[in-house]
Amino acid sequence: MSQVSSARRWAIDVRPLRVPAYRRMWFGNAVSFFGFQLTGVAVAVEMYDLTRDSFWVGLIGVAGLVPLLVFGLWGGAVADAIDRRKVLLASSSLMWASTAGLLAQAVFQVGSPVLLLALVAMQTTAFAVSSPTRQAIIPRLVGTELVPAANTLGFTTSSGSSVAGPLAAGLILAAWGTDTGVQVAYTVDAVLFSLSFWATLRLPSMPPEGEHRSMGLRSVADGLRYLATTPVLLLSFAIDIVAMVLAMPKALFPEAAEERFGGGAAAGWLFSAIALGSVLGGLTSGWTSRVIRQGRVLVAAVIAWGLAIAAAGLAQQLWLAVVLLAVAGGADLVSAVNRQSILQTYAPDRLRGRLQGVNITVVAGGPRLGDLRAGTMAGAWGLPVAWVGGGLAAAVLALALAMAFPALLRYQIRSPHG
């Protein structure tokens, strides 16, 4: 009996799935994210095939950065001002259109890196609006008590898609070659996103609570003002920026797969390895719902992420690189769950959309800056320096920030709202 009880304490908490509205959103996110991961690999591989340059692969991240900065912040204000279901439906329509555009340019073999970047920017615009809206909905669907469990389920499922998606992309590219394989990947993404759109249609109406609110710059500024006066949230964002900008190596994966690991399905393994570790971390994440000192756990996870990324950059065997990247992925899962739970339970509902807009700007914008950083460093100093140096720098700077500004280390989940 004690062994069964211990297993339950470690096993992932699935109680949020008992809530029908959350369950439908969870399903839609799962299938759409699998397709999104197929497209992510396909875009990177197509870009490298067109240009034979990791710098252009890094520019994919830059193409998404401006839409994230603008529409992530504004999308959060919209989510606080009007029905969040309507916001999701509008942004999902734009997302589907961008996927159709990627498929069309591949089918007609346009061969334009600039067009590829433009379609990525369009897709990121839709993502920047929809993502903070989805996250702002969660506390109202499941209640405050189940927020950490719901976040863990969401991150674990998306990580599972991040494993299966790149692996499937690698198999598709190996079986059909680059040109046809890219077309197949985009097609599957379009079909799966249609299922996600159906799940969004089934969500209940989610009008804003309280008084009518503006969607303009003043509303965005109010959210940023609250963030600036809340050290715990500000530091949680800062430490994530450090982790993603300095230690995200994804822009280096196509080059590493071809030059170090022999090509073939290696790119799929590299792109899926971080997510594989996140899945394993999520499946044994029952303990995360009982964490009180979430700030300390967040800091420790970011340091572990940086060190594991650095070690993976030294690996000369594919299996070892995958294992070390998986370790980093487990640390990333712990970091993401604690950071998101702090944000969702610390901030009041009237500000959640705007703060989630800031969050998505940081969470999704950081890796894109990381892509640019990695691609630029690889072009200037080579793959090992770009990969290993970034991981070590992230670990050191995260520790330095936490020690210099200890508010995050002192944070406990029972702290009152700011």
Salt bridges, closest charged atoms under 4 A:
ASP13 OD2 - ARG15 NH2 2.70
ASP80 OD1 - ARG84 NH2 2.90
ASP80 OD2 - ARG354 NE 2.85
GLU145 OE2 - ARG15 NH1 3.65
GLU209 OE2 - ARG140 NE 3.60
GLU211 OE2 - ARG213 NE 3.90
ASP222 OD1 - ARG225 NH1 2.69
ASP240 OD1 - ARG339 NH1 2.96
GLU258 OE2 - ARG52 NH2 2.87
ASP349 OD1 - ARG84 NH1 3.77
ASP349 OD2 - ARG140 NH1 3.98
ASP349 OD1 - ARG352 NH1 3.18
